Every structure is written in C-alpha cells, then in structure tokens.
Amino acid sequence: MPAGLIALALGGFGIGLTEFVIMGLLPEVAADFAVSEPVAGYLISGYALSVAVGAIALTAVLTRFDRKAALMSLMVLFIAGNLMSALATSYGVMMLGRVVAALCHGAFFGIGSVVAANLVAPDRKANAIAMMFGGLTIANVLGVPLGTLLGQQLGWRSTFWAITVIGVVALVGLWRLVPVTPASAEVGLRAEAGVFRRPQVWASAVITILGYGGMFGGFTYIAFTLTEVSGFASGAVPWLLILFGAGLFVGNILGGRAADRALTPSLVVILAVLIAVLVVFSLTAQNKVMTVVSLALMGAAGFATVPGLQLRIMRHAEDAPTLASGSNIAAFNIGNALGAWLGGLAIGAGLGFTSPLWVGALVTAAGLVVLLAASARRRSADLVRT
C-alpha cells in the first residue's frame, strides 16, 4: 500500500471527526454559549452547507496548482478552522470556525480521490479511494465516541484541540508521503469545467445524490426509529450507532474491491441490496434482532456505494477529473440534505418513524433507475461509434 494513502486516510479521519463529533457535544456547546440546542444545531447544518460550497469553489480555485500543494493548503485551512473552534469565545466565532473547517472537506476528498487513484495500478483505483474514505468511516466507528467522551470529561474544547493536533500530523504526512504531481499532468480550469458538457458526468452526480441520499434519509431519523419503534432505550443508541459505523467501514472496503472488478454491475447490485435492506428494515423495525441486523447492513450497503460512485464520475472525466471529483463530493452532501428533508416531510405527514426508511428506498430506487438508463445510453453510444 502506498504510504501516501495513509496520510490521505489520516486527513479523512480528522475531517470525519470534525463533521460528526459535534453531534455528541451539542448540549455542552449550547450551555457554554448560552444558546438553545436548536440554535447549536446550526453548527451542523452550517457545516454541511459549507462542505457543498467548498467542494466546488475551492476545487475550482485549486485546479491550477500541484495536487500535493492543494491538499496541504486545504489541511492548513482545516487546522485553522478547528483552532478557531477550540479558542472560540462566542457562538459566532464557533460558527465561523466550523465554516472554515468545512470549506476544506469537499475539496480535500475530491482532490484526494484523484491523488489516491493515481498512486496505484489502474485495476486498484476504487480500492485506493476506499482506503482514503476509510479514515472517515473509522472516525464514525471509533473517533466520534472517543471524541465525545473526551469532550464530556475534559470539556468540549479539548476535543477540538485534539482534532487540531490530528490535522497537524496529517499535514506532516501529506508533506512527507504524498508525491508531487508533475506540472505537465495538470490541466486548466477551462478543461476541468469542460467535462460538465458530458451527459455521463451529470448522470453520475444525479446517481450519487439519489443513490446515497436514500440511505442518509433513513439514517437521519434513526434514533427515533430505534427508540420509538424498535423499543431500545435511549442509552443504547450510541452503541447501535457504533454498529452502524462498523457497517460503514466494512462496506467501504468491500465496495472498493467490487468496483475495481466490475464498476457498473457492482453499483447495480449494491443499490439493489440497499433498497432491499431499507424495505426489510421498515417492515421489521419492531423486532430488535432484525433491527440490529438491518442497521449494520444499511451502513454496509450504503457506504459500499461510495468508492464506485466516486470512481464512476472520475472515469467519465478522466482527462480532467479534479473538479468533477470535487463536485461529486458536493453531490453526496446534496443527497444527504435531500434525503433528510424528504424523510422529515414523511414524518411530518404523520406516516410514522419508519417512513424515512420507505422514502429512502424510493429515492435509492430512483438512483438505480438513473444508473441503468445512463449505462444503457452509454452502451448505445459505444455501438454507434463502432
């Protein structure tokens, strides 16, 4: 395994920790800044919106630079944002720190995906991308519970100090382990933007929004499903979410290997499995054993799509992949927002706490339909050319 992948994964771990650990520390943050918990929750939604903006805007700005230099610049931004959060004297400064840290998120994973794919042989590109995203999944499994515990024991600021240190270590790793991209390999912004004239690039982004967004729609309200439908105590929810995180980790690895072997067939199968899991989960959520099984499988199938979805858009923008890759990270976050919104509408309509799972299945099914249609169109175009 190229050493550069370790540095990329460590950066992904820190970014994943920054995104998710705040959820477990909201009560402490709200009390410290004397704001309500809903207002404190804006620290989460503000981060998500900034990820989508940074994924496109910063990637576009950085396309003219060497990718190693770009990644190091983004990690400096990440360190600055978390340092601001650790030192924040007001809610406004805390929000600014969250926004600054979030701006690097999408661009780091977008540019990092291209770098990771270029570090390995062509038949291992998806697996390399999965290795980088593995840092994010480990953040969910281990980092978030430990970060929450640290913040509860030593104060929430200690968690952001720890994340800042992780960022510094990742920056050193990027400097020492990631190779410099030859200047001749870089392309300009015009060429990067030009790939968006290709229908398959847009199709890939739509598949990402729908295919991944369906899983996130079901996951957003999972705590209510677990407590109100399955009958688990609220104290069991964090442990069940660790199980979900373990599913993410396993699915990420298996999805990367499958995408390297057969990209489109693997995505078709994984999306179909995800739809089935969401439907079964919704039908059996009153059974605790089935809920535990479904939760792990939902995490595994949901994140198994990520390496393949990222590789698909990069293949259709192979001559200028950086901006397309960053845009697909924005698509993941748009999918998150769409799934959460639709799931909330279903609950608001009185359809119950399993309704987001049904909505998620329908949204994912729409993504599968788009994938099948786009693949058929590509095959037809290939036949015409031959």
Kinemage of the C-alpha trace (Angstrom):
@kinemage 1
@onewidth
@group {chain A} dominant
@subgroup {mainchain}
@vectorlist {calphas} color= white
{ca met a 1} P 0.000 0.000 0.000
{ca pro a 2} L 1.493 3.395 -0.961
{ca ala a 3} L 2.413 5.413 2.110
{ca gly a 4} L 0.601 8.437 0.672
{ca leu a 5} L -2.714 6.644 1.220
{ca ile a 6} L -2.029 6.602 4.965
{ca ala a 7} L -1.657 10.399 5.004
{ca leu a 8} L -4.856 10.798 2.962
{ca ala a 9} L -6.738 8.442 5.285
{ca leu a 10} L -5.498 10.348 8.352
{ca gly a 11} L -6.718 13.597 6.831
{ca gly a 12} L -10.059 11.913 6.123
{ca phe a 13} L -10.198 10.703 9.728
{ca gly a 14} L -9.720 14.213 11.073
{ca ile a 15} L -12.302 15.689 8.705
{ca gly a 16} L -14.832 12.975 9.532
{ca leu a 17} L -14.268 13.572 13.237
{ca thr a 18} L -14.836 17.314 12.814
{ca glu a 19} L -18.077 16.739 10.937
{ca phe a 20} L -19.705 14.219 13.269
{ca val a 21} L -18.305 14.633 16.795
{ca ile a 22} L -20.203 17.889 17.333
{ca met a 23} L -23.444 15.870 17.457
{ca gly a 24} L -22.434 14.307 20.763
{ca leu a 25} L -21.206 17.607 22.212
{ca leu a 26} L -24.154 19.877 21.364
{ca pro a 27} L -25.513 20.044 24.938
{ca glu a 28} L -22.135 21.203 26.291
{ca val a 29} L -21.620 23.691 23.450
{ca ala a 30} L -25.146 25.085 23.820
{ca ala a 31} L -24.694 25.542 27.578
{ca asp a 32} L -21.274 27.207 27.181
{ca phe a 33} L -22.526 29.776 24.665
{ca ala a 34} L -25.967 30.129 26.307
{ca val a 35} L -27.906 29.228 23.158
{ca ser a 36} L -30.741 26.780 22.656
{ca glu a 37} L -29.962 23.309 21.330
{ca pro a 38} L -31.750 24.019 18.015
{ca val a 39} L -29.514 27.074 17.557
{ca ala a 40} L -26.486 24.997 18.481
{ca gly a 41} L -27.662 22.529 15.825
{ca tyr a 42} L -26.946 25.158 13.180
{ca leu a 43} L -23.293 24.296 13.753
{ca ile a 44} L -24.111 21.013 11.986
{ca ser a 45} L -26.240 22.363 9.141
{ca gly a 46} L -23.864 25.285 8.598
{ca tyr a 47} L -21.012 22.830 8.247
{ca ala a 48} L -22.924 20.735 5.702
{ca leu a 49} L -23.771 23.729 3.521
{ca ser a 50} L -20.158 24.916 3.614
{ca val a 51} L -18.978 21.464 2.509
{ca ala a 52} L -21.076 21.695 -0.658
{ca val a 53} L -19.814 25.227 -1.404
{ca gly a 54} L -16.167 24.392 -0.754
{ca ala a 55} L -16.318 21.175 -2.765
{ca ile a 56} L -16.932 23.136 -5.943
{ca ala a 57} L -15.499 26.614 -5.292
{ca leu a 58} L -12.192 25.638 -3.664
{ca thr a 59} L -11.638 22.733 -6.030
{ca ala a 60} L -12.079 25.130 -8.952
{ca val a 61} L -9.578 27.560 -7.445
{ca leu a 62} L -7.027 24.827 -6.737
{ca thr a 63} L -7.136 23.026 -10.099
{ca arg a 64} L -4.212 25.143 -11.373
{ca phe a 65} L -1.941 24.064 -8.506
{ca asp a 66} L 0.017 20.903 -7.863
{ca arg a 67} L -2.353 18.485 -6.097
{ca lys a 68} L 0.011 17.867 -3.198
{ca ala a 69} L 0.271 21.611 -2.569
{ca ala a 70} L -3.518 21.887 -2.859
{ca leu a 71} L -4.080 19.144 -0.273
{ca met a 72} L -1.586 20.718 2.125
{ca ser a 73} L -3.277 24.126 1.734
{ca leu a 74} L -6.645 22.548 2.497
{ca met a 75} L -5.247 20.863 5.599
{ca val a 76} L -3.908 24.226 6.808
{ca leu a 77} L -7.465 25.575 6.388
{ca phe a 78} L -8.764 22.592 8.343
{ca ile a 79} L -6.301 23.227 11.179
{ca ala a 80} L -7.199 26.930 11.274
{ca gly a 81} L -10.927 26.204 11.446
{ca asn a 82} L -10.604 23.737 14.318
{ca leu a 83} L -8.194 26.012 16.167
{ca met a 84} L -10.808 28.776 15.915
{ca ser a 85} L -13.411 26.385 17.325
{ca ala a 86} L -11.148 25.384 20.225
{ca leu a 87} L -10.474 29.049 21.081
{ca ala a 88} L -13.982 30.393 20.315
{ca thr a 89} L -15.211 32.962 22.829
{ca ser a 90} L -18.674 33.285 21.277
{ca tyr a 91} L -21.169 31.305 19.250
{ca gly a 92} L -20.424 33.445 16.188
{ca val a 93} L -16.704 32.641 16.312
{ca met a 94} L -17.543 28.966 16.780
{ca met a 95} L -19.762 29.033 13.699
{ca leu a 96} L -17.018 30.760 11.709
{ca gly a 97} L -14.555 28.078 12.773
{ca arg a 98} L -16.984 25.377 11.660
{ca val a 99} L -17.453 27.066 8.278
{ca val a 100} L -13.704 27.479 7.723
{ca ala a 101} L -13.048 23.811 8.581
{ca ala a 102} L -15.946 22.661 6.386
{ca leu a 103} L -14.727 24.534 3.315
{ca cys a 104} L -11.790 22.149 3.031
{ca his a 105} L -13.925 18.990 3.392
{ca gly a 106} L -15.300 18.524 -0.106
{ca ala a 107} L -12.206 19.773 -1.911
{ca phe a 108} L -9.944 17.519 0.179
{ca phe a 109} L -11.924 14.383 -0.643
{ca gly a 110} L -12.390 15.473 -4.256
{ca ile a 111} L -8.717 16.188 -4.939
{ca gly a 112} L -7.651 13.373 -2.618
{ca ser a 113} L -9.684 10.863 -4.638
{ca val a 114} L -7.728 11.790 -7.763
{ca val a 115} L -4.409 11.588 -5.923
{ca ala a 116} L -5.294 8.236 -4.314
{ca ala a 117} L -6.333 6.754 -7.673
{ca asn a 118} L -3.055 7.891 -9.254
{ca leu a 119} L -0.968 6.225 -6.532
{ca val a 120} L -1.991 2.699 -7.596
{ca ala a 121} L -2.396 0.499 -10.659
{ca pro a 122} L -5.487 1.106 -12.848
{ca asp a 123} L -7.227 -2.020 -11.546
{ca arg a 124} L -6.976 -0.815 -7.922
{ca lys a 125} L -8.230 2.763 -8.213
{ca ala a 126} L -11.558 2.218 -6.414
{ca asn a 127} L -9.788 0.324 -3.635
{ca ala a 128} L -7.381 3.255 -3.182
{ca ile a 129} L -10.315 5.682 -2.992
{ca ala a 130} L -11.914 3.380 -0.423
{ca met a 131} L -8.703 3.475 1.631
{ca met a 132} L -8.882 7.265 1.782
{ca phe a 133} L -12.573 7.236 2.739
{ca gly a 134} L -11.677 4.550 5.276
{ca gly a 135} L -10.385 7.315 7.502
{ca leu a 136} L -13.858 8.849 7.539
{ca thr a 137} L -15.502 5.535 8.416
{ca ile a 138} L -13.026 4.914 11.264
{ca ala a 139} L -13.917 8.386 12.547
{ca asn a 140} L -17.522 7.200 12.811
{ca val a 141} L -16.679 3.894 14.486
{ca leu a 142} L -14.003 4.994 16.966
{ca gly a 143} L -13.301 8.701 16.681
{ca val a 144} L -16.768 10.066 17.412
{ca pro a 145} L -17.414 8.003 20.583
{ca leu a 146} L -13.911 8.695 21.912
{ca gly a 147} L -14.083 12.364 20.934
{ca thr a 148} L -17.443 12.712 22.654
{ca leu a 149} L -16.093 11.020 25.782
{ca leu a 150} L -13.041 13.311 25.790
{ca gly a 151} L -15.240 16.377 25.432
{ca gln a 152} L -17.563 15.272 28.215
{ca gln a 153} L -14.681 14.554 30.608
{ca leu a 154} L -12.318 17.459 29.860
{ca gly a 155} L -14.636 19.988 28.224
{ca trp a 156} L -15.791 20.160 24.612
{ca arg a 157} L -12.851 22.386 23.636
{ca ser a 158} L -10.435 19.533 24.379
{ca thr a 159} L -11.957 17.564 21.509
{ca phe a 160} L -11.261 20.370 19.048
{ca trp a 161} L -7.720 20.726 20.373
{ca ala a 162} L -7.239 17.011 19.718
{ca ile a 163} L -8.636 17.376 16.190
{ca thr a 164} L -6.261 20.293 15.575
{ca val a 165} L -3.323 18.069 16.548
{ca ile a 166} L -4.598 15.344 14.206
{ca gly a 167} L -4.688 17.951 11.441
{ca val a 168} L -1.045 18.906 12.097
{ca val a 169} L 0.028 15.253 11.966
{ca ala a 170} L -1.925 14.778 8.713
{ca leu a 171} L -0.281 17.884 7.243
{ca val a 172} L 3.182 16.486 8.009
{ca gly a 173} L 2.122 13.160 6.495
{ca leu a 174} L 0.941 14.833 3.299
{ca trp a 175} L 4.226 16.761 3.073
{ca arg a 176} L 6.377 13.683 3.604
{ca leu a 177} L 4.410 10.887 1.933
{ca val a 178} L 2.343 12.248 -0.968
{ca pro a 179} L 4.327 12.661 -4.203
{ca val a 180} L 4.367 15.917 -6.149
{ca thr a 181} L 2.199 15.862 -9.264
{ca pro a 182} L 4.241 16.770 -12.355
{ca ala a 183} L 3.205 20.120 -13.767
{ca ser a 184} L 2.612 18.546 -17.187
{ca ala a 185} L -0.092 16.348 -15.689
{ca glu a 186} L -2.180 19.303 -14.600
{ca val a 187} L -4.937 20.800 -16.692
{ca gly a 188} L -6.537 24.198 -16.530
{ca leu a 189} L -9.891 25.239 -15.112
{ca arg a 190} L -11.385 25.545 -18.606
{ca ala a 191} L -10.642 21.876 -19.311
{ca glu a 192} L -11.891 20.855 -15.863
{ca ala a 193} L -15.154 22.724 -16.360
{ca gly a 194} L -15.456 21.385 -19.900
{ca val a 195} L -16.174 17.858 -18.657
{ca phe a 196} L -19.589 19.076 -17.487
{ca arg a 197} L -20.678 19.133 -21.108
{ca arg a 198} L -20.706 15.346 -20.918
{ca pro a 199} L -24.094 13.814 -20.029
{ca gln a 200} L -22.475 10.903 -18.170
{ca val a 201} L -20.767 13.295 -15.738
{ca trp a 202} L -24.132 14.836 -14.838
{ca ala a 203} L -25.709 11.381 -14.686
{ca ser a 204} L -23.012 10.285 -12.236
{ca ala a 205} L -23.753 13.239 -9.962
{ca val a 206} L -27.500 12.518 -10.037
{ca ile a 207} L -26.876 8.838 -9.242
{ca thr a 208} L -24.765 9.931 -6.258
{ca ile a 209} L -27.443 12.328 -4.989
{ca leu a 210} L -30.202 9.721 -5.205
{ca gly a 211} L -28.300 6.508 -4.529
{ca tyr a 212} L -26.514 7.741 -1.400
{ca gly a 213} L -29.181 10.242 -0.367
{ca gly a 214} L -31.707 7.447 0.116
{ca met a 215} L -29.572 5.784 2.770
{ca phe a 216} L -28.924 9.066 4.570
{ca gly a 217} L -32.632 9.876 4.588
{ca gly a 218} L -33.277 6.713 6.550
{ca phe a 219} L -30.296 7.280 8.833
{ca thr a 220} L -31.083 10.900 9.760
{ca tyr a 221} L -34.049 9.891 11.917
{ca ile a 222} L -32.700 6.512 13.011
{ca ala a 223} L -32.627 7.437 16.711
{ca phe a 224} L -36.404 7.914 16.649
{ca thr a 225} L -36.851 4.596 14.836
{ca leu a 226} L -34.677 2.790 17.377
{ca thr a 227} L -36.390 4.224 20.454
{ca glu a 228} L -39.986 4.787 19.331
{ca val a 229} L -40.456 1.765 17.059
{ca ser a 230} L -37.853 -0.834 17.993
{ca gly a 231} L -38.150 -0.127 21.719
{ca phe a 232} L -34.474 0.388 22.550
{ca ala a 233} L -33.561 2.609 25.481
{ca ser a 234} L -32.007 5.927 24.517
{ca gly a 235} L -28.789 4.846 26.239
{ca ala a 236} L -28.422 2.012 23.715
{ca val a 237} L -28.490 4.325 20.708
{ca pro a 238} L -24.766 5.300 20.767
{ca trp a 239} L -23.740 1.625 20.846
{ca leu a 240} L -26.097 0.820 17.996
{ca leu a 241} L -24.606 3.698 16.010
{ca ile a 242} L -21.149 2.195 16.545
{ca leu a 243} L -22.547 -0.967 14.946
{ca phe a 244} L -23.789 1.156 12.047
{ca gly a 245} L -20.320 2.706 11.783
{ca ala a 246} L -18.747 -0.735 11.670
{ca gly a 247} L -21.055 -1.486 8.743
{ca leu a 248} L -19.799 1.659 7.010
{ca phe a 249} L -16.195 0.526 7.432
{ca val a 250} L -16.779 -2.981 6.070
{ca gly a 251} L -18.996 -1.764 3.224
{ca asn a 252} L -16.423 0.819 2.163
{ca ile a 253} L -13.714 -1.833 1.785
{ca leu a 254} L -15.928 -4.374 0.016
{ca gly a 255} L -17.431 -1.710 -2.243
{ca gly a 256} L -13.991 -0.555 -3.354
{ca arg a 257} L -12.907 -4.074 -4.247
{ca ala a 258} L -16.145 -4.777 -6.112
{ca ala a 259} L -15.936 -1.532 -8.103
{ca asp a 260} L -12.404 -2.381 -9.236
{ca arg a 261} L -13.605 -5.747 -10.548
{ca ala a 262} L -16.762 -4.537 -12.299
{ca leu a 263} L -17.839 -0.936 -11.716
{ca thr a 264} L -21.355 -0.746 -13.162
{ca pro a 265} L -22.515 -4.278 -12.231
{ca ser a 266} L -21.280 -3.790 -8.673
{ca leu a 267} L -23.142 -0.488 -8.308
{ca val a 268} L -26.332 -2.059 -9.667
{ca val a 269} L -26.113 -4.933 -7.189
{ca ile a 270} L -25.191 -2.729 -4.220
{ca leu a 271} L -28.019 -0.258 -4.872
{ca ala a 272} L -30.487 -3.132 -5.253
{ca val a 273} L -29.281 -4.625 -1.968
{ca leu a 274} L -29.591 -1.234 -0.253
{ca ile a 275} L -33.191 -0.896 -1.443
{ca ala a 276} L -33.993 -4.380 -0.126
{ca val a 277} L -32.351 -3.651 3.249
{ca leu a 278} L -34.306 -0.407 3.668
{ca val a 279} L -37.592 -2.156 2.851
{ca val a 280} L -36.892 -5.085 5.189
{ca phe a 281} L -35.801 -2.669 7.930
{ca ser a 282} L -39.031 -0.710 7.646
{ca leu a 283} L -41.127 -3.910 7.790
{ca thr a 284} L -39.282 -5.483 10.736
{ca ala a 285} L -38.277 -2.437 12.810
{ca gln a 286} L -40.406 -3.641 15.745
{ca asn a 287} L -38.141 -6.667 16.090
{ca lys a 288} L -34.934 -5.797 17.962
{ca val a 289} L -32.836 -8.580 16.457
{ca met a 290} L -33.874 -7.691 12.917
{ca thr a 291} L -33.262 -4.024 13.683
{ca val a 292} L -29.676 -4.725 14.742
{ca val a 293} L -29.049 -6.786 11.600
{ca ser a 294} L -30.715 -4.231 9.323
{ca leu a 295} L -28.814 -1.332 10.876
{ca ala a 296} L -25.445 -2.958 10.202
{ca leu a 297} L -26.462 -3.948 6.666
{ca met a 298} L -27.797 -0.454 5.933
{ca gly a 299} L -24.435 1.048 6.870
{ca ala a 300} L -22.535 -1.547 4.844
{ca ala a 301} L -24.673 -1.299 1.695
{ca gly a 302} L -24.962 2.480 1.928
{ca phe a 303} L -21.247 3.171 2.115
{ca ala a 304} L -20.333 0.360 -0.282
{ca thr a 305} L -21.645 2.689 -2.994
{ca val a 306} L -19.156 5.467 -2.211
{ca pro a 307} L -15.933 4.249 -3.903
{ca gly a 308} L -17.831 3.163 -7.021
{ca leu a 309} L -19.836 6.382 -7.277
{ca gln a 310} L -16.651 8.423 -6.922
{ca leu a 311} L -14.793 6.298 -9.475
{ca arg a 312} L -17.670 6.489 -11.975
{ca ile a 313} L -17.582 10.268 -12.299
{ca met a 314} L -13.782 10.236 -12.436
{ca arg a 315} L -13.820 7.728 -15.295
{ca his a 316} L -16.169 9.912 -17.307
{ca ala a 317} L -13.916 12.915 -16.657
{ca glu a 318} L -10.643 11.006 -16.877
{ca asp a 319} L -8.753 13.692 -18.786
{ca ala a 320} L -9.717 16.403 -16.257
{ca pro a 321} L -11.078 14.701 -13.142
{ca thr a 322} L -10.375 17.095 -10.276
{ca leu a 323} L -13.372 19.448 -10.452
{ca ala a 324} L -15.737 16.587 -11.330
{ca ser a 325} L -14.446 14.636 -8.339
{ca gly a 326} L -15.000 17.608 -6.029
{ca ser a 327} L -18.467 18.162 -7.459
{ca asn a 328} L -19.370 14.579 -6.653
{ca ile a 329} L -18.455 15.203 -3.010
{ca ala a 330} L -20.918 18.114 -3.154
{ca ala a 331} L -23.440 15.683 -4.666
{ca phe a 332} L -23.058 13.377 -1.657
{ca asn a 333} L -23.909 16.278 0.652
{ca ile a 334} L -26.816 17.407 -1.513
{ca gly a 335} L -28.077 13.831 -1.313
{ca asn a 336} L -27.752 13.959 2.475
{ca ala a 337} L -29.831 17.128 2.615
{ca leu a 338} L -32.432 15.804 0.148
{ca gly a 339} L -32.858 12.501 1.981
{ca ala a 340} L -33.158 14.200 5.364
{ca trp a 341} L -35.695 16.720 4.012
{ca leu a 342} L -37.892 14.089 2.380
{ca gly a 343} L -37.718 11.867 5.448
{ca gly a 344} L -38.761 14.819 7.605
{ca leu a 345} L -41.699 15.526 5.309
{ca ala a 346} L -42.845 11.926 5.669
{ca ile a 347} L -42.715 12.099 9.467
{ca gly a 348} L -44.449 15.479 9.426
{ca ala a 349} L -47.226 13.985 7.321
{ca gly a 350} L -47.934 11.519 10.114
{ca leu a 351} L -46.548 8.441 8.356
{ca gly a 352} L -44.533 7.323 11.379
{ca phe a 353} L -40.881 6.861 12.229
{ca thr a 354} L -40.341 4.050 9.734
{ca ser a 355} L -41.474 6.271 6.856
{ca pro a 356} L -37.954 7.719 6.245
{ca leu a 357} L -36.814 4.163 5.509
{ca trp a 358} L -39.548 3.782 2.881
{ca val a 359} L -38.660 7.203 1.456
{ca gly a 360} L -35.016 6.189 1.394
{ca ala a 361} L -35.848 3.019 -0.523
{ca leu a 362} L -37.796 5.023 -3.121
{ca val a 363} L -35.031 7.618 -3.517
{ca thr a 364} L -32.388 4.911 -3.889
{ca ala a 365} L -34.611 3.119 -6.415
{ca ala a 366} L -34.723 6.329 -8.439
{ca gly a 367} L -30.906 6.389 -8.366
{ca leu a 368} L -30.808 2.798 -9.615
{ca val a 369} L -33.141 3.683 -12.484
{ca val a 370} L -30.888 6.598 -13.478
{ca leu a 371} L -27.833 4.316 -13.330
{ca leu a 372} L -29.459 1.697 -15.561
{ca ala a 373} L -30.644 4.334 -18.038
{ca ala a 374} L -27.251 6.075 -18.156
{ca ser a 375} L -25.459 2.762 -18.629
{ca ala a 376} L -27.819 1.766 -21.443
{ca arg a 377} L -27.274 5.121 -23.131
{ca arg a 378} L -23.529 4.685 -22.889
{ca arg a 379} L -23.690 1.212 -24.434
{ca ser a 380} L -25.815 2.560 -27.280
{ca ala a 381} L -23.338 5.374 -27.900
{ca asp a 382} L -20.462 2.880 -27.940
{ca leu a 383} L -22.285 0.750 -30.511
{ca val a 384} L -22.893 3.772 -32.739
{ca arg a 385} L -19.187 4.677 -32.633
{ca thr a 386} L -18.181 1.137 -33.594
